[in-house]
Structures are given as C-alpha cells and as structure tokens.
Amino acid sequence: MIQPVRYSILPKDPAAHLFEVVLTVDTPDPAGQRFMLPAWIPGSYMIREFARNIVRIAARANGRKVALKKTDKHSWQAGRCDGPLVLTYEVYAWDLSVRTAHLDQTHAFFNGTSVFLQVIGQEQAPHEVDIRRPEGPAFADWRVATALPELDAERYGFGLYQAANYDDLIDHPVELGTFALATFKAHGVPHDVVITGQVPNLDLTRLCADLKKVCEAQIRLFEPGNRRAPMRRYVFMTLAVGDGYGGLEHRASTALICSRADLPVQGKKEMTDGYRTYLGLCSHEYFHTWNVKRIKPAAFAPYDLQSEGYTSLLWLFEGFTSYYDDLMLVRAGLISEADYFKLLAKTASGVLRGSGRTRQSVAESSFDAWVKYYRQDENAPNAIVSYYTKGSLVGLGLDLTIRAATNGKKSLDDVMRALWERYGRDFYSDGENGGRGLEEGDALALFEEVSGVSLKRFFDRHIHGTDDVALDKLLAPFGVTLADKRNGGKPSLGARTVKEGNECKLANVYEGGAAHRAGLSALDLLVAIDGLRVSAANLDALMSRYGVGDTVTVHAFRRDELMVFSVRLMADEAPQLTLTAETKPVAATRMRAAWLAE
C-alpha cells in the first residue's frame, strides 16, 4: 500500500502573517529525501520564487534532528534517515493576491504552490492535509472553503482533506475566515459562492442566480448532450476589497479579487458596469475549467514548476477564454446584444491603441509571456501585444470566418468541443488521452478538419503575423457595422498619465505621438504647461484650452533634473470603435442570432 504524503497547516501567527506547515514522509528516499517548492503557479506565467517566503525550516526523524541542506533557491536535500521524516517550516504570507498566500487576523488564504513542499519521487502518492484552526477565541467562527474532498472533516470545517497526488493538491486553493456563503446547482453539480470581506447588503441570491446561468451555458457548450460538468463540486471564492481586480483558475474552483462596489446590492436590480465586469471575470475563470485546466498545451502536460514552460499557444488558451467570457454573458441572457458590442468595441479599441501589435504576433506574445507580458515596463504599449485581448479578437475572427464560410453550419464552438473530446475530457484519467496536450503545430490542422474551412491564411496573418483582424469585413455578414468615432479635433500629448502623489507622471509615451516627438519620456513628471502648474487633477482642463497644432512649453522633471520641451500638440489618435447591429437583411440577422444565442 502506498503511504500518503501528509501535511498539516496552521495559521500560527496571523499578526506576523506566518503559517506553520508540518510535512510527514513515512517512507523517505533511503539515499536522502529531496524537496522542492514550485517557482511559479499555473495560470500566471512568471517565475515568482515562492520559496523565498520560507523563513524557517528544520527536519527530524525518530526524535532526532536530520541534516537539511538547501541545494538551490527552491530545493532542499535531507540526510539519510529511517522514516517517518518530519519537516517543520514557517511561511510568510503577506501578498494580497490570487497567486500566493495571505494571512492576518481577518482571514487566511493560500495556494498549495506557496506552502506545500513537493516530495521528490512521491508526487503520484495520495496527499493529505490537516487544515487547522488558529488558536484563540477570535477565530472560533472561522470556516474552511476549498474544493478539496474531505477525508475526516465536515464540509466547510477544519480537519483532514485529501488529494489524489501533488498536482491535485496544489490545484485547490483554500480560504479560511468568516465568509459569506451560498450554494447553487448547475446541471446538478453544487457550486459554492464564498465572499470574504465586508460587503453591506450583498445580494447573494441574485449573484447565485446569475452565476448559475453562466455556468449552465458553459456546461451546455462543451457537453450539449449529457450536460455533464467536469467536476463534482465547484467553488467561487472572492475577496472583496476597496479597489481590486483579478482571478486565477483551478480545476474545481477559482480565486478572485474584486472591488466590493462591484458586487450586487439587495433591492437594486440594474446591471452596473462593475457587476458586469465581475460576472465577466467569473465567466472567464470558469471557462478555464475546460480550456487550460483540462485542454492543455503539450508544454503544460505535465507542468514543470521549477522553470518556465514555453508555449506559443496562449492566444488559444487565454485569448479564446477572453473571447468567450463576455460572449457567455450575452448567451446566458445577462447582458444585451448592445452591451456586448460595447465590450467588443472597447477591447478592439484597446488593441489598436498600441503600436506593439505591429511588432509582436500573438504566437510570439504567448511564448514571451514569461519575460515580456508579465514583466511589462513603460514601453510595453510600443513593444508588445496582449495574447489576452488580441487573442480574443483572433477567436472572434475565427468564429465569424467559420460561420460565414459554412453558412452557420460550423463555428468556433465546434472546434472547442473537438478540443474537449480529444484532449480535455479524459485528461485526468488513465485512458488513452490521459495527460495528453495539444502540440504546438497541431492547432491549424485541427481547426481546418473540424470546420472544413481553409484557415492557413488567417493563421499566417493574424496569429503568426501581426496583421490586424479585419473586424469590419468579418462582422458585415452578421449585420454589424463597425465605425471609428475618434475625436480627431481633440489635442493630445500622445501619452498615458497617472497620479503620483499630487504629481502628474507620464506612465507611457506612445510612439509617434506629440510627447515622443518632443523628447518627453515615460516616468517624466509634468510640472507646468506654458507656465501654469500641472497636476493629475487639472491636466485635462489645461489641455482643453488648446487646439490641434498648437505649440506649448512643457516643464518636466526627469529624475531630479528640470527639463524644458516644446510640444506641438497632435490630434488624439486613440481609436474609439463602435459596433451597431442592423435589422436588415434578415439573413444577416439570423446569422447574428445564431452567433449570440446558445
């Protein structure tokens, strides 16, 4: 019988933000057991070196200290010993994000990649974790939220939980605290909604009803016949803060951060922009349950969590997910067709704003995510393109191309179902397709086989090349008109500014714009325009006094040096796209309805 790898985790000192983890290995490697903490977390493609947060670690066996040598930045080697070998270590947790771990007197949250050392050679053994309540009466009402199956614990209670293996263990984040909790069923599968943080008059009933529509629409997309979800239970866990946004997908849950103002309020039924954004975030992470958690690129099957996992396919796994997140809202009846077109127009306008899209393809953006997308600097708009946003336009373009070429008989939905059937449905099984990922060069052939449409030119131009997706031409057969309403008469510096204290800082200077041509640079602090003091609050008011072609004198600090620039103002070239649906011809209306309806 294979002995399980056993952990216990205790929020030992919430005020100091310290977890204590005890790891027990009953049968350590006779040559000396090795341990490793992941350097990155799946879904967030940057080396984060979580081991730097381990502040104390020691090993014992049979009551005696065992030598423990650190062999690199995230690995340890224990000396030879008879089992059981017990490691005790403390983890500093003070990163308020969905990627790592956070602990204070109000709540605790952790991803397994931040706290659970991997036992090298025993990754496929069963793994157990005893989640312990912090000591003291202040924590008497705390509960546990996780999609991990209970072994010797009540649902939402402290105690023993289990995972099939190490990969399974680290794919189930855990939230501890006095959270709000509600449950709904989507095609028979329980889905928990967990909200941590103070949210006055939170309308959990509405939230559950709306999420149910989104989840059921996505389940039907991938499994239109049996409508079977790929998990036994799902957990949406959200941390509500004053100002925040983010999410990270897992195989049976998602960790989210949002502004509390984005959550629905009892007695108010309007669809606010914030709530729509939050639902889109939930839709995005839920779609990942299929696309990237089970349908994976071969580079992630399995993950190598010690170093980068390079793939040129993130435009498919992240970009297509970004395409479907808002599309599922309109298909679920939560937003109108007009609202959906506004969201599409906003995405397309943002992509067209940066000249980086002419330098980097979405395939290159995917491959370079580790060093470029996740490590953006002030020149990013001029140097890179997002595989999320342009990837979503690629997904839209492929969907419309396939639908138009087949007169609506095939669509991107069919491609996603084929990917699910061939790669995703049995990914975690021991069958023929278990653990199989999509190879780098296989996407085009699969798309053409399923759709019956020649797509090589599209792939060459828009995925491996840098051409913009011709949305105006692609939308026309669906009765949708694209227009650019940019205000050419409005003067612009050609830069994005941010507030830094009371100062106005140039965050990005757009290539070819007025600031760039005058010699201003990103990170310069604007001091005055024509002798009048500039602040983040009054820049727009000052600029409104001028017209396109006017020349102004700009004083700015670069580091601690005052510099003077003569800036000839140019027309604001930021795209302002709009999409308008026409009621005729009837054939186009039918094509559009088939696209936007289930």
Protein Blocks (a to p, Z undefined) as FASTA:
>chain_A
ZZddddddddfblmnopacdddddfbacfkbpaddddfbdehiacdehlmlmpmbdcdde
ehiacddddfbfkbccddddddddddddddddfbdcfklccddfkbccddfklmmccdeh
ilmpccdddddddedjklmmgccddfbdcfbbcehiacddddfblmlmmmmccdedjddd
ddddeehiacddddedjdehiafklmmmmmmmmmmmmmmmmmmmnopafbfbdcdddddd
fbdcdddddfkbccddddfklpccehiabdcfklmmmmmmmmmmmmmmmnoplmccfklm
ccdfkbccddfklmmmmmmmmmmmmmmmmmnopacfklmmmmmmmmmmmmmmpmklmmpc
fklmmmmmmmmmmmccfklmmmbccfklmmmmmmmmmmmmmmmmnnopacfklmmmmmmm
mmmmmmmpcbfkgoiacdfklmmmmmmmmnopafklmmmmmmmmmcdcdfklmmmmnopa
cddfbdfkbccehiacddehjaccdfbacehiaklmnopaehiacfbgghiacdfklmmm
mmmmpcehiacdddddehjaccdddddddddfbdcddddddfbdfklmmmmmmmmmZZ
